[in-house]
Amino acid sequence: MKRSTFVILMAVLGLLMGSVLFALWRTFLRPAPQAVPAYISDEIHQEEIQESEPEGIHWDDKRIEVGKLTYTITRASYLTNLENGGRGKFRENAVVGIYDGTGSDPTVYYYPNCFDATDTLVSGACMVLLDVQVDSQDAVNFRTNKATGVQSRRYEDNPFLFRADEIAYLIDTSEDATHGYTYYDAVFFTEMNGFSEHPMAYEVLPGESVTFRIGFLLGNLPDGTQRDLSKLVISTAWNDPEEEYFELNLK
């Protein structure tokens, strides 16, 4: 047998073995995925919500190096009251600052102290929630080390884990942008602490989709006034030349 033919046969055999091992892992070894609700309206006092159904808000994650991950925002909500204070669904470091309008520094409230006994946020604070659908076209969470050029799995034990807090960032375009806008991280996640790798990790398998909700905590403006909802937009990346912006159309 020629050496070239032998090499080709070995390559084909390797691909077949890889497919078999992946099928076995997916069927028998992969942790059973948790049920993901389409939304959590049962946890929200509806009378406190102002909603919009954004049109055309979808994009591909440009950081994905293998396959494709597409995000779609199906609904945006604004509220000041959350049943049970969103217990168990906030990051431990969630914080909001409230200004009194006198020019002094804001009063800082850490979760859960930003909610009172009636599950209402402190005066001046609000939450913006995004209903997100994630579709995977064989996406694998690889990252390339810029210094070495070496590509590796971000989470070694599960290449199909991604981060909900990296999907989008909230920006208030009414803020003084002399030195750039403030990017607000998502601190609320309906599937918080579902995986040990990261509090806001979620799993989406090749060819499948998942839905969940992420949320942002916002304080008032430095002059003590409430934020103009129509000025809130989301960005697809953090200070990245390729980031995209989408209006939420909240009113």
VEXLUMMAR-621224 format. One line per 3 residues: their letters; for each residue x, z, y of N, C-alpha, C. Coordinates in Angstrom, 3 decimals, always signed. Each point is the difference from the previous one (the first is absolute). Example, Ala and Ser with C-alpha at 12.3 -4.5 7.8 and 13.67 -1.06 7.14 Angstrom:
BEGIN
AS> +13.190/+7.800/-5.690/-0.890/+0.000/+1.190/+0.900/+0.000/+1.200 ~ -0.350/-0.720/+1.050/+0.820/+0.060/+1.190/-0.770/+0.730/+1.090
END
This chain:
BEGIN
MKR> +0.851/+0.000/-1.194/-0.851/+0.000/+1.194/+0.892/+0.000/+1.252 ~ -0.372/-0.855/+0.968/+0.788/-0.048/+1.215/-0.163/+1.300/+0.787 ~ +1.071/+0.317/+0.738/-0.029/+1.252/+0.776/-1.120/-0.004/+1.021
STF> -0.236/-1.161/+0.666/-1.055/-0.075/+1.015/-1.369/+0.252/-0.614 ~ -0.206/-0.551/-1.188/-1.292/+0.207/-0.677/-0.174/+1.462/-0.363 ~ +1.074/+0.625/-0.455/-0.054/+1.413/-0.375/-0.330/+0.869/+1.214
VIL> +0.608/-0.317/+1.147/-0.245/+0.765/+1.218/-1.458/-0.107/+0.416 ~ -0.558/-1.214/-0.076/-1.401/-0.214/+0.373/-0.918/+0.782/-0.915 ~ +0.287/-0.032/-1.315/-0.823/+0.733/-0.956/+0.037/+1.498/+0.276
MAV> +1.188/+0.517/+0.313/+0.123/+1.421/+0.284/-0.766/+0.374/+1.271 ~ +0.023/-0.885/+1.013/-0.718/+0.265/+1.245/-1.503/+0.058/-0.244 ~ -0.499/-0.968/-0.793/-1.428/-0.023/-0.330/-0.394/+1.247/-0.775
LGL> +0.862/+0.394/-0.954/-0.266/+1.194/-0.785/-0.046/+1.234/+0.900 ~ +0.892/+0.055/+0.961/+0.032/+1.132/+0.920/-1.276/+0.090/+0.823 ~ -0.502/-1.157/+0.470/-1.240/-0.016/+0.759/-1.176/+0.465/-0.838
LMG> -0.043/-0.464/-1.258/-1.076/+0.400/-0.897/+0.035/+1.503/-0.253 ~ +1.195/+0.541/-0.229/+0.138/+1.426/-0.246/-0.429/+0.806/+1.229 ~ +0.355/-0.493/+1.214/-0.388/+0.683/+1.218/-1.508/+0.035/+0.168
SVL> -0.660/-1.117/-0.323/-1.456/-0.062/+0.113/-0.656/+0.971/-0.961 ~ +0.537/+0.070/-1.229/-0.549/+0.898/-1.006/+0.157/+1.459/+0.433 ~ +1.181/+0.359/+0.512/+0.251/+1.371/+0.423/-0.896/+0.383/+1.174
FAL> -0.190/-0.937/+0.957/-0.877/+0.281/+1.122/-1.431/+0.225/-0.465 ~ -0.463/-0.833/-0.938/-1.357/+0.144/-0.525/-0.177/+1.353/-0.687 ~ +1.017/+0.433/-0.758/-0.069/+1.296/-0.670/-0.031/+1.137/+1.014
WRT> +0.829/-0.109/+1.048/+0.029/+1.048/+1.041/-1.338/+0.091/+0.701 ~ -0.540/-1.175/+0.370/-1.262/-0.016/+0.734/-1.141/+0.548/-0.844 ~ +0.045/-0.264/-1.317/-1.107/+0.399/-0.868/+0.086/+1.450/-0.440
FLR> +1.209/+0.465/-0.342/+0.117/+1.304/-0.639/+0.723/+1.069/+0.824 ~ +0.955/-0.398/+0.824/+0.859/+0.988/+0.646/-0.355/+0.266/+1.451 ~ -0.579/-0.968/+0.706/-0.304/+0.166/+1.413/-1.042/+1.094/+0.188
PAP> +0.216/+0.904/+0.965/-1.011/+1.026/+0.274/-1.332/-0.643/+0.366 ~ -1.081/+0.574/-0.464/-1.321/-0.549/+0.296/-0.256/+0.066/+1.501 ~ -0.385/-1.123/+0.622/-0.241/-0.007/+1.441/-1.212/+0.843/+0.344
QAV> +0.054/+0.655/+1.155/-1.121/+0.794/+0.446/-1.056/-0.898/+0.637 ~ -1.252/+0.409/-0.110/-1.072/-0.769/+0.617/+0.168/+0.042/+1.513 ~ -0.137/-1.149/+0.643/+0.173/-0.099/+1.440/-1.338/-0.358/+0.632
PAY> -0.554/+0.866/+0.841/-1.294/-0.308/+0.610/+0.116/-1.118/+1.019 ~ -1.059/-0.784/+0.140/+0.003/-1.067/+1.003/+0.029/+0.597/+1.400 ~ -0.663/+1.143/+0.186/+0.059/+0.705/+1.272/-0.451/+1.432/-0.234
ISD> +0.047/+0.826/+1.019/-0.307/+1.411/-0.193/-1.069/+0.454/+0.980 ~ -1.057/-0.798/+0.125/-1.038/+0.329/+0.960/-0.641/+1.353/-0.281 ~ +0.046/+0.457/-1.264/-0.581/+1.294/-0.328/+0.798/+1.147/+0.607
EIH> +1.219/-0.264/+0.446/+0.823/+1.052/+0.583/-0.037/-0.028/+1.522 ~ -0.798/-0.894/+0.566/+0.012/-0.182/+1.447/-1.398/+0.205/+0.562 ~ -0.117/+0.749/+1.077/-1.281/+0.133/+0.669/-0.273/-1.303/+0.752
QEE> -0.936/-0.772/-0.493/-0.206/-1.353/+0.517/-0.349/-0.029/+1.491 ~ -0.688/+1.060/+0.491/-0.401/-0.039/+1.400/+1.195/+0.082/+0.941 ~ +1.156/+0.365/-0.535/+1.192/+0.118/+0.828/+0.849/-1.277/-0.016
IQE> -0.467/-1.021/-0.715/+0.829/-1.193/-0.205/-0.386/-1.131/+0.950 ~ +1.001/-0.654/+0.525/-0.180/-1.304/+0.631/+0.819/-0.975/-0.836 ~ -0.629/-1.045/-0.482/+0.653/-0.894/-0.952/+0.109/-1.425/+0.523
SEP> +0.890/-0.728/-0.600/+0.072/-1.447/+0.201/+0.364/-0.621/-1.331 ~ -0.393/-1.228/-0.179/+0.389/-0.746/-1.191/+0.893/-1.150/+0.463 ~ +1.308/+0.247/+0.053/+0.922/-1.012/+0.532/-0.049/-1.285/-0.814
EGI> +0.071/-1.110/+0.689/+0.023/-1.298/-0.666/+1.425/-0.556/+0.012 ~ +0.411/-0.500/-1.125/+1.289/-0.680/-0.065/+1.207/+0.911/+0.004 ~ -0.174/+1.299/-0.236/+1.157/+0.887/-0.031/+0.543/+0.058/-1.422
HWD> +0.904/-0.867/-0.277/+0.686/+0.011/-1.289/+1.369/-0.645/+0.178 ~ +0.958/+0.487/-0.759/+1.362/-0.513/+0.110/+0.761/+0.302/-1.272 ~ +1.105/-0.728/-0.172/+0.892/+0.216/-1.132/+1.154/+0.892/+0.430
DKR> +0.394/+0.923/-0.880/+1.116/+0.890/+0.279/+1.301/-0.788/-0.118 ~ +0.671/-0.197/+1.125/+1.220/-0.801/+0.017/+1.205/+0.734/-0.576 ~ -0.164/+1.291/-0.286/+1.112/+0.753/-0.587/+0.053/-0.148/-1.509
IEV> -1.058/-0.538/-0.608/-0.041/-0.164/-1.450/+0.901/-1.157/-0.404 ~ +0.950/+0.268/-0.861/+0.993/-1.001/-0.384/-0.354/-0.722/-1.291 ~ -0.870/+0.594/-0.806/-0.415/-0.613/-1.265/-1.521/-0.005/-0.046
GKL> -0.620/-1.179/-0.120/-1.439/-0.104/+0.006/-0.562/+0.081/+1.411 ~ -1.286/+0.305/+0.103/-0.647/+0.059/+1.314/-1.027/+1.127/+0.025 ~ -0.025/+0.737/+1.110/-0.944/+1.091/+0.209/-0.781/-0.311/+1.271
TYT> -1.324/-0.084/-0.127/-0.854/-0.340/+1.133/-0.882/+1.183/+0.362 ~ -0.041/+0.334/+1.299/-0.830/+1.085/+0.498/-1.189/-0.584/+0.761 ~ -1.159/+0.603/-0.197/-1.194/-0.383/+0.748/-0.666/+1.266/+0.543
ITR> -0.244/+0.023/+1.307/-0.733/+1.107/+0.617/-1.470/-0.396/+0.015 ~ -0.836/+0.716/-0.745/-1.411/-0.356/-0.104/-0.883/+0.780/+0.960 ~ +0.505/+1.124/+0.507/-0.785/+0.782/+0.948/+0.914/+0.950/+0.756
ASY> -0.329/+0.204/+1.271/+0.703/+0.984/+0.819/-1.022/+1.006/+0.512 ~ +0.357/+1.286/+0.006/-0.921/+1.056/+0.420/+0.702/+0.973/+0.938 ~ -0.792/+0.563/+0.909/+0.503/+0.999/+0.930/-0.879/+1.228/-0.122
LTN> +0.599/+1.174/-0.145/-0.812/+1.207/-0.151/+0.719/+1.225/+0.549 ~ -0.781/+1.054/+0.190/+0.564/+1.271/+0.460/-0.358/+1.139/-0.937 ~ -0.741/-0.292/-1.070/-0.462/+1.021/-0.916/+0.160/-0.500/-1.424
LEN> +0.643/+0.803/-0.863/+0.260/-0.413/-1.377/-0.382/+1.123/-0.942 ~ -0.924/-0.266/-0.902/-0.485/+1.040/-0.896/+1.140/+0.622/-0.801 ~ -0.020/+1.327/-0.100/+1.061/+0.770/-0.658/+1.356/-0.187/+0.666
GGR> -0.016/-0.536/+1.226/+1.259/-0.201/+0.710/+0.956/-0.931/-0.726 ~ -0.546/-0.872/-0.884/+0.858/-0.914/-0.740/+0.968/+0.717/-0.908 ~ -0.409/+1.165/-0.482/+0.900/+0.849/-0.776/+0.633/-0.752/-1.170
GKF> +1.334/+0.103/-0.104/+0.730/-0.619/-1.099/+0.337/-1.457/+0.200 ~ -0.382/-0.562/+1.152/+0.235/-1.416/+0.229/+0.889/-0.272/+1.210 ~ +0.592/+1.055/+0.562/+0.904/-0.145/+1.137/+1.437/+0.284/-0.413
REN> +0.932/-0.667/+0.680/+1.408/+0.342/-0.166/+0.242/+1.397/+0.540 ~ +0.937/+0.701/-0.590/+0.305/+1.366/+0.440/+0.517/+0.040/+1.428 ~ +0.627/-1.091/+0.449/+0.583/-0.013/+1.348/-0.937/-0.624/+1.029
AVV> -1.293/-0.175/-0.328/-0.945/-0.593/+0.944/-0.121/+0.888/+1.240 ~ +0.086/-0.614/+1.174/+0.012/+0.765/+1.246/-0.664/-0.823/+1.088 ~ -0.606/+0.694/+0.957/-0.608/-0.676/+1.143/+0.262/+0.828/+1.247
GIY> +0.272/-0.678/+1.117/+0.266/+0.672/+1.264/-1.142/-0.213/+0.977 ~ -0.432/+1.088/+0.665/-1.117/-0.070/+0.938/+0.476/+0.389/+1.400 ~ -0.251/-0.891/+0.983/+0.388/+0.250/+1.391/-1.158/+0.632/+0.774
DGT> +0.349/+0.868/+0.963/-1.042/+0.620/+0.824/-0.177/-0.694/+1.345 ~ +0.795/-1.060/+0.230/-0.156/-0.780/+1.220/+0.726/+0.548/+1.200 ~ +0.773/+1.089/-0.166/+0.711/+0.612/+1.130/+1.445/-0.484/+0.116
GSD> +0.418/-0.849/-0.928/+1.377/-0.471/+0.004/+0.917/+0.809/-0.881 ~ -0.507/+1.053/-0.617/+0.815/+0.827/-0.883/+0.102/-0.639/-1.384 ~ +0.889/+0.526/-0.810/+0.165/-0.523/-1.352/-1.269/+0.212/-0.822
PTV> -0.219/-0.846/-1.000/-1.215/+0.148/-0.799/+0.041/+1.234/-0.898 ~ -1.171/+0.506/-0.324/-0.125/+1.041/-1.011/-0.013/-0.691/-1.362 ~ +0.864/+0.466/-0.892/+0.168/-0.672/-1.289/-0.797/+0.729/-1.079
YYY> -0.763/-0.767/-0.775/-0.783/+0.535/-1.103/+0.435/-0.686/-1.292 ~ +0.404/+0.810/-0.951/+0.336/-0.526/-1.313/-1.217/+0.099/-0.919 ~ -0.095/-0.951/-0.914/-1.083/+0.066/-0.967/+0.205/+1.229/-0.894
PNC> -1.047/+0.787/-0.327/-1.428/-0.221/+0.295/-0.494/+0.661/+1.274 ~ +0.909/+0.543/+0.832/-0.441/+0.723/+1.201/-0.606/-0.907/+1.061 ~ +0.104/-1.322/-0.208/-0.609/-0.919/+0.951/-1.512/-0.126/-0.225
FDA> -0.506/+0.608/-1.098/-1.443/+0.049/-0.268/-0.491/+1.423/+0.217 ~ -1.232/+0.134/+0.532/-0.560/+1.340/+0.155/-0.886/+0.338/-1.202 ~ -0.727/+1.091/+0.078/-0.806/+0.468/-1.133/-1.154/-0.933/-0.336
TDT> -0.366/-0.890/+0.925/-1.093/-0.948/-0.250/+0.519/-1.366/-0.426 ~ +1.294/-0.056/-0.361/+0.642/-1.245/-0.429/+0.069/-1.035/+1.117 ~ +0.003/+0.485/+1.239/+0.113/-0.867/+1.167/+1.426/+0.083/+0.543
LVS> +0.562/-1.118/+0.394/+1.334/-0.020/+0.585/+0.008/+0.715/+1.348 ~ +1.158/+0.527/+0.362/+0.125/+0.655/+1.295/-0.373/-0.991/+1.095 ~ -0.511/+0.527/+1.109/-0.444/-0.845/+1.102/+1.133/-0.910/+0.473
GAC> -0.299/-1.281/+0.111/+0.993/-0.974/+0.435/+0.615/-0.792/-1.132 ~ -0.166/+0.482/-1.233/+0.583/-0.693/-1.155/-1.034/-0.897/-0.665 ~ +0.484/-0.996/-0.722/-0.880/-0.877/-0.757/+0.764/-0.563/-1.190
MVL> -0.733/-0.625/-0.891/+0.606/-0.680/-1.142/-0.455/-1.447/-0.022 ~ +0.908/-0.869/-0.378/-0.328/-1.404/-0.263/+0.259/-0.248/-1.473 ~ -1.015/-0.460/-0.710/+0.105/-0.263/-1.434/-0.071/-1.500/-0.262
LDV> +0.782/-0.451/-0.950/-0.002/-1.401/-0.409/-0.322/-0.099/-1.479 ~ -0.995/-0.805/-0.335/-0.278/-0.314/-1.394/+0.896/-1.170/-0.381 ~ +0.809/+0.189/-1.028/+1.029/-0.979/-0.356/-0.221/-0.519/-1.420
QVD> +0.149/-1.303/-0.174/+0.059/-0.606/-1.328/+1.384/-0.608/-0.177 ~ +0.620/+0.292/-1.122/+1.333/-0.515/-0.301/-0.096/-0.899/-1.228 ~ +0.455/-1.242/+0.136/-0.003/-0.954/-1.107/+1.439/-0.347/-0.375
SQD> +0.288/+0.059/-1.293/+1.345/-0.286/-0.486/+0.041/-1.316/-0.758 ~ +0.899/-0.844/+0.415/+0.307/-1.216/-0.749/+1.403/+0.192/-0.584 ~ +0.033/+0.764/-1.093/+1.252/+0.289/-0.713/+1.019/+0.695/+0.890
AVN> -0.463/+0.834/+0.916/+0.914/+0.705/+0.901/+0.729/+1.118/-0.723 ~ +1.308/+0.081/+0.226/+0.844/+1.055/-0.552/+0.756/+0.632/+1.174 ~ +0.078/+1.320/+0.016/+0.607/+0.692/+1.124/+1.517/+0.076/-0.142
FRT> +0.657/-1.125/+0.269/+1.455/-0.066/+0.047/+0.469/+0.115/+1.444 ~ +1.166/+0.530/+0.184/+0.634/+0.055/+1.312/+1.458/-0.427/-0.152 ~ +0.485/-0.778/+0.946/+1.383/-0.419/-0.006/+0.798/+0.845/+0.980
NKA> +1.079/+0.597/-0.477/+0.887/+0.774/+0.852/+0.724/-0.960/+0.947 ~ -0.235/+0.149/+1.300/+0.579/-0.934/+0.964/+1.517/+0.058/+0.023 ~ +0.549/+1.154/-0.333/+1.463/+0.147/+0.034/+0.662/-0.655/-1.212
TGV> -0.631/+0.151/-1.173/+0.625/-0.498/-1.234/-0.631/-1.280/-0.516 ~ -1.226/-0.294/+0.456/-0.685/-1.187/-0.500/-0.599/+0.188/-1.380 ~ +0.054/+1.226/-0.517/-0.514/+0.290/-1.340/-1.495/+0.285/+0.067
QSR> -0.757/-0.653/-0.875/-1.445/+0.197/-0.063/-0.347/+0.967/-1.120 ~ -0.876/+0.942/+0.285/-0.379/+0.978/-1.014/-1.434/+0.447/+0.235 ~ -0.594/+0.638/-1.033/-1.341/+0.537/+0.147/+0.009/+1.161/+0.980
RYE> -1.047/+0.072/+0.812/-0.100/+1.126/+0.923/-0.332/+1.276/-0.758 ~ -0.915/-0.116/-0.974/-0.342/+1.121/-0.859/+0.297/-0.422/-1.437 ~ +1.062/+0.517/-0.537/+0.552/-0.480/-1.261/-0.999/+0.062/-1.145
DNP> -0.801/+1.057/-0.063/-0.905/+0.173/-1.132/-1.265/-0.838/+0.086 ~ -0.309/-0.525/+1.164/-1.210/-0.815/+0.151/+0.201/-1.022/+1.119 ~ +0.231/-1.268/-0.344/+0.256/-1.021/+1.028/-1.247/-0.445/+0.747
FLF> -1.176/+0.561/-0.353/-1.245/-0.418/+0.628/-0.559/+1.071/+0.935 ~ +0.873/+0.911/+0.429/-0.382/+1.019/+0.977/+0.383/-0.471/+1.396 ~ -0.928/+0.216/+0.955/+0.235/-0.364/+1.387/-0.474/+1.163/+0.883
RAD> +0.238/-0.091/+1.308/-0.296/+1.109/+0.903/-1.128/-0.359/+0.965 ~ -1.048/+0.840/+0.030/-1.124/-0.240/+0.890/+0.369/+0.199/+1.461 ~ +0.963/+0.884/+0.286/+0.386/+0.240/+1.389/+0.894/-1.098/+0.560
EIA> +0.322/-1.008/-0.806/+0.811/-1.116/+0.474/-0.833/-1.270/+0.177 ~ -1.314/+0.119/-0.186/-0.852/-1.181/+0.116/-0.171/-0.414/+1.456 ~ -0.336/+0.963/+0.855/-0.251/-0.312/+1.406/+0.280/+1.224/+0.861
YLI> +0.235/-0.259/+1.289/+0.241/+1.046/+0.981/-0.966/-0.206/+1.158 ~ -0.449/+1.096/+0.579/-0.970/-0.084/+1.092/+0.719/+0.061/+1.344 ~ -0.460/-0.805/+0.942/+0.575/-0.048/+1.344/-1.142/+0.062/+1.013
DTS> +0.180/+0.802/+1.050/-0.939/+0.028/+1.118/+0.628/-0.805/+1.131 ~ -0.523/-1.182/+0.258/+0.607/-0.887/+0.995/-0.290/+0.431/+1.435 ~ -0.806/+1.044/+0.173/-0.238/+0.507/+1.350/+1.108/+0.941/+0.443
EDA> +0.861/+0.423/-0.933/+1.098/+0.895/+0.341/+1.048/-0.721/+0.824 ~ +0.764/+0.765/+0.739/+1.103/-0.562/+0.771/+1.048/-0.539/-0.967 ~ +0.194/-1.312/+0.029/+0.916/-0.632/-0.951/+1.340/-0.359/+0.639
THG> +0.363/+0.736/+1.055/+1.267/-0.285/+0.689/+1.170/+0.023/-0.977 ~ -0.026/+0.944/-0.919/+1.070/+0.117/-0.980/-0.500/-0.334/-1.410 ~ -1.080/-0.747/-0.056/-0.557/-0.388/-1.294/-1.184/+0.877/-0.372
YTY> -0.901/-0.537/-0.796/-1.183/+0.742/-0.419/+0.355/+1.066/-1.035 ~ -0.867/+1.004/-0.084/+0.118/+1.013/-1.046/-0.700/-0.515/-1.249 ~ +0.689/+0.078/-1.137/-0.566/-0.402/-1.279/-0.457/+1.268/-0.734
YDA> -1.268/+0.023/-0.381/-0.545/+1.162/-0.700/-0.070/-0.288/-1.502 ~ +0.554/+0.928/-0.794/-0.016/-0.142/-1.454/-1.337/+0.442/-0.574 ~ -0.371/-0.588/-1.118/-1.161/+0.486/-0.746/+0.351/+1.347/-0.618
VFF> -0.888/+0.973/+0.165/+0.236/+1.347/-0.548/-1.125/+0.427/-0.938 ~ -1.027/-0.845/-0.123/-1.146/+0.279/-0.862/-0.085/-1.103/-1.056 ~ -0.263/+0.389/-1.245/-0.030/-0.969/-1.103/-0.952/+0.524/-1.067
TEM> -0.969/-0.802/-0.377/-0.995/+0.467/-0.961/+0.582/+0.299/-1.373 ~ +1.164/-0.571/-0.295/+0.641/+0.227/-1.306/+1.272/+0.830/+0.146 ~ +0.015/+0.892/+0.986/+1.192/+0.807/+0.290/+0.472/+0.771/-1.228
NGF> +1.325/-0.029/-0.184/+0.665/+0.733/-1.092/-0.409/-0.481/-1.389 ~ -0.366/-1.278/-0.097/-0.356/-0.554/-1.307/+1.205/-0.266/-0.881 ~ +1.190/-0.131/+0.615/+1.227/-0.268/-0.757/+1.113/+0.905/+0.514
SEH> +0.840/+0.420/-0.896/+1.068/+0.934/+0.363/+1.089/-0.652/+0.844 ~ +0.115/-1.326/-0.067/+1.078/-0.681/+0.718/-0.121/+0.141/+1.517 ~ -1.237/+0.041/+0.502/-0.214/+0.162/+1.441/-1.457/+0.386/+0.216
PMA> -0.287/+0.891/+0.993/-1.385/+0.430/+0.220/-0.964/-1.154/+0.260 ~ +0.490/-1.086/+0.626/-0.884/-1.106/+0.346/+0.269/-1.250/-0.839 ~ +0.518/+0.217/-1.202/+0.229/-1.129/-0.910/-1.309/-0.405/-0.666
YEV> -0.133/-1.287/-0.271/-1.129/-0.522/-0.772/+0.518/-1.088/-0.935 ~ -0.771/-0.274/-1.024/+0.395/-0.997/-0.991/-0.954/-1.180/+0.036 ~ +0.567/-1.201/-0.016/-0.810/-1.212/-0.159/+0.757/-0.925/-0.949
LPG> -0.623/-0.345/-1.113/+0.630/-0.803/-1.039/-0.083/-1.487/+0.328 ~ +0.873/-0.821/-0.584/-0.035/-1.447/+0.242/-1.373/-0.583/-0.299 ~ -0.507/-0.786/+0.952/-1.285/-0.648/-0.181/-1.199/+0.885/+0.274
ESV> +0.222/+1.261/+0.414/-1.098/+0.914/+0.242/-0.080/+0.377/+1.480 ~ -1.055/+0.731/+0.367/-0.173/+0.470/+1.374/-0.494/+1.437/-0.010 ~ +0.276/+0.715/+1.067/-0.475/+1.377/+0.167/-0.553/+0.140/+1.411
TFR> -0.892/+0.965/+0.185/-0.538/+0.301/+1.326/+0.103/+1.491/+0.257 ~ +0.246/+0.360/+1.244/+0.083/+1.395/+0.402/-0.102/+0.065/+1.510 ~ +0.136/+1.188/+0.535/-0.097/+0.189/+1.444/+1.216/+0.774/+0.492
IGF> +0.556/-0.454/+1.129/+1.075/+0.711/+0.673/-0.481/+0.392/+1.394 ~ +0.623/+1.039/+0.564/-0.460/+0.469/+1.302/+1.122/+0.455/+0.910 ~ -0.274/-0.036/+1.298/+0.961/+0.349/+1.034/-0.593/+1.087/+0.892
LLG> +0.806/+0.996/+0.327/-0.405/+1.069/+0.918/+0.500/-0.330/+1.404 ~ -0.897/+0.054/+0.976/+0.387/-0.306/+1.371/-0.457/+1.108/+0.938 ~ +0.863/+0.350/+0.949/-0.378/+0.922/+1.055/-0.493/-0.779/+1.200
NLP> -0.311/+0.713/+1.086/-0.436/-0.679/+1.217/+1.203/-0.515/+0.775 ~ -0.257/-0.597/+1.155/+1.070/-0.556/+0.825/+0.608/+1.095/+0.889 ~ +1.225/-0.210/+0.504/+0.674/+1.035/+0.806/-0.789/+0.479/+1.210
DGT> -0.898/-0.836/+0.536/-0.794/+0.446/+1.156/-1.229/+0.793/-0.423 ~ -0.126/+0.238/-1.329/-1.098/+0.803/-0.506/-1.255/-0.778/-0.338 ~ +0.002/-1.304/+0.241/-1.178/-0.815/-0.280/-0.003/-0.482/-1.450
QRD> -1.183/-0.413/-0.456/-0.136/-0.530/-1.350/+0.581/-1.402/-0.077 ~ +0.347/-0.398/-1.199/+0.559/-1.328/-0.195/-1.091/-1.078/+0.070 ~ +0.391/-1.175/+0.460/-0.884/-1.158/+0.024/+0.087/-0.673/-1.371
LSK> -1.065/+0.099/-0.790/+0.035/-0.522/-1.366/+0.314/-1.488/-0.047 ~ -0.424/-0.735/+1.020/+0.216/-1.443/-0.004/+1.478/-0.363/+0.121 ~ +0.834/+0.978/+0.370/+1.433/-0.248/+0.165/+0.814/+0.301/-1.266
LVI> -0.670/+0.460/-1.058/+0.705/+0.338/-1.230/+0.218/-1.243/-0.854 ~ +1.237/-0.212/-0.410/+0.348/-1.123/-0.873/+0.866/+0.516/-1.137 ~ +0.139/-0.794/-1.049/+0.916/+0.353/-1.074/+1.150/-0.998/-0.029
STA> +1.132/+0.507/-0.417/+1.197/-0.821/-0.166/+0.382/-0.001/-1.475 ~ +0.514/-1.123/-0.469/+0.350/-0.125/-1.418/+1.391/+0.523/-0.317 ~ +0.744/+0.404/+1.003/+1.355/+0.522/-0.229/+0.380/+0.872/+1.178
WND> +1.110/+0.707/-0.128/+0.468/+0.933/+1.027/+1.154/-0.628/+0.774 ~ -0.296/-0.416/+1.254/+1.033/-0.596/+0.860/+0.792/-1.090/-0.717 ~ -0.723/-0.903/-0.621/+0.624/-1.093/-0.749/-0.295/-1.312/+0.722
PEE> +1.002/-0.880/+0.140/-0.237/-1.277/+0.690/-1.106/-0.838/-0.641 ~ -0.262/+0.214/-1.292/-1.004/-0.798/-0.696/-1.349/+0.712/-0.113 ~ -0.150/+1.142/+0.662/-1.255/+0.729/-0.124/-1.148/-0.776/+0.644
EYF> -1.197/+0.212/-0.538/-1.208/-0.611/+0.531/-0.910/+1.098/+0.530 ~ -0.870/-0.361/+0.954/-0.923/+0.956/+0.597/-1.434/-0.483/-0.199 ~ -0.905/+0.972/-0.266/-1.412/-0.334/-0.180/-0.854/+0.996/+0.765
ELN> -0.969/-0.509/+0.749/-0.943/+0.869/+0.688/-1.026/+0.533/-1.000 ~ -0.407/+1.249/+0.203/-0.970/+0.621/-0.903/-1.435/-0.166/+0.472 ~ -0.179/-0.349/+1.273/-1.340/-0.234/+0.565/-0.892/+1.240/-0.043
LK> +0.620/+1.182/+0.071/-0.788/+1.223/+0.113/-0.510/+0.131/+1.432 ~ -1.177/+0.576/+0.153/-0.590/+0.127/+1.340/-0.497/+1.416/+0.228
END
